[in-house]
Amino acid sequence: MRHRIIVLGAGYAGAYAAGQLARRLHPDDVEITVVTAEPDFVERPRLHQLAAGQELRRHPWGELFAGTGIRVRQARVTAVDVEHRSVTIDPGGQRLEYDTLLYALGSTVAEHGVPGVGEHAFHVTARPAALRLRWRLDELGAAGTVLVVGGNLTAIETATEIAESRPGFQVSVATAGSVGGWLHPKARRHLRRAFDRLGITIHEHAVVEQVGATGVVVADGTTLGSDATVWAAGFAVHPIAAASGLDVDADGRITVDPMMRSVSHPEVYAAGDSAAAFGADGQPLPMSAASAGDTARRAVAAIVGELTGHALSSPALVYRGNCVSLGRQDAVLHLVSGERAMSWRGRPVTRYKSGVLNGLVWRIAHPTYGRPTRRHRLSSQRSAEAATA
């Protein structure tokens, strides 16, 4: 019997890791199954573009995983049973058994307990949600008011994309802190000029306490009206990990060692937003595509090493910064090197970001390009365990 590896989720972490495992491990020894609710790969950093009305290129699993032997189960994960090493999926309630599990279900919108978010707000953390926002904007026609709640990367990109793509709309941003407060001062000034150019109104230090059908109420009692409220106030992980019995942190992310292995269940690994990983500087890694790639590579190295005894190099976990789109023609790049922050601004940065995102998709389909493609056999101990399972 082959060693059964199940990868839950197929975002940047799960999809990349699955391809790497398939190309590093011998197909006679392992069976790799990816469970994802989507029929193809979703470029989550581009979902604000989809919401604003642009069409995105589709990346079917049959193309990305061609020749890998990976089995894709299009289903929704409903539960993980770590004691019996099984996963329950819908539709059908089927249980899939595993020997090694890579948990990479990612994150969704964080409601922070604010009343009305689930009922009245839109978000862009998943393709169905982004399409729902797009349909609402189309329904409003050539004019309407859009309020984006949040001051982070997702909020900035969503607000600027909608303002540029739909110039008849009045777009505003409300945030509990300051918009782009983490950015380099030059980048922050450039951001403000972009907001002015696009006619975006900023409400800073405005804590939203309730969301309604026609707007929000902030802490001082002010009502900010909108035809469409977009909630972009951070991310939260799915509660499945916490319910499974895995050790998790206060946010529900799986507690892992430096090689992305669960500290409570060594046959489980986590990568991407689902993992409570720390960078080389001792700080928690932010939920991002960049962190997804680094944690996925670490998890792959650990799994291959554990199963075959063959050591793979793994990257340092380093937060490098953000590239923030300001519509299709403008962007800011904020990089951190040690204690020093740097920034670049303008149209060349948009081309840089597009190249990075295109490269991430390409690497999912070609994870061993330029490297030896030898598929390692399981160690004799692991082969014996599989034979008796």
C-alpha positions, 0 to 999 in steps of 0.5 A: 500500500502506498503512503497516503499524503493529503493536502488540504487547500490549494492556494499558493501554499497547498498547490505549490507544496503538492506539486513539489511533493509529487516531483520529489517522491516516487509515484510507486511509493506515495499517493497524493490527493489535493482537496479543494473547493475550487475547479481551478487555481485562484489567484487570491491577490487578484480578486479585487480586480475580479470584483471591480469587473476585470476578467482573470485567466483561469488555471485548471488543475488538469493543466497545472498538475499535468503529469504529476499523478496528483488526484484532485478532489473538488470538495469542501473540507468539513472536519479533520479527525487527527486521532483516526487520521481522516478528513471528512469532505462534502458533498457526500460526507466521505472520509479520506484517510491519510498517513501524512496531512498537509493542512493549507486551508488558508484564511477567510475574512475576519468579522471581529464580532461586528454585527451585520458583517456577515449579513450585509458586507461584501469581501474579496477573500474568495472567488465566489465572494468577489463575484458577489461584490462584482454583481452588486456593483453591476446592479448599481449601474454607472454610479453608486457609493462604495465604502471599504472598511480597513486600512491594510493592503487588501482594503487599499487595493480594493478601493483603488481598483474600484475607483479606477475601474468605475469612475462614476462611483464615490469610493471611501475608506474607513479604518480604525487606524491609518491607511497604509500606516506600516508603509515607508513615509515616501510610499505613504505619501504616494498612496495619499496622492493616488487616493486624491487622484482617484477621488477616494475619501478617507475616514481614519481612526473610525472604528466601525461598530455595526454594518447595515444594509445602507452603511455603517455606524462608527464608534462616535455615532456617525453613520457612513452611508454606502450602497455596497460595504466591503469588509477588508479588516483582516483575515481569520482562519477556518475553525476546522483546525481548532476543532480537530484537536490540533494544538492551535494559537489564540487565532486558531492557527496550527502551532508548528515547529520551525519545519512546519510540523504540528507540535501535537501531531507529528504526522500533520504539517501546516503551511500558509495562513493556517500555520502559526509560523515565526520568521527568523527575527522571531516575529509572527509571519503575516498572512500573505502569498510570500509567507505561503511560499516559504512555509510550503517549501519548509513543509515539503523539505520536512515531509521528504526528509521524514519519508525518505531520509533525503535532506532538502534545503529549505528557505529562511522565513523572512518577511520581505515587505509588500507590493500594493497595487493602486489600480492598474497603472500605479503601485508602491513597493515597500521592502524591509531589510533588517531595520531599514525600510525602502520603497519604490513607486509608480507604473514600473512597480505594477509591471513588477507585481504582475511579473511576480504573480505570474511567476508564482503560478508558473512555479506551481506548474514547474516547481523543479525547473532548473533543479534535479527532478529525481523522485526519491524512494521511501526509506525501508522503514516507511515502506514497511509501515506502508506495506502493513497499513 
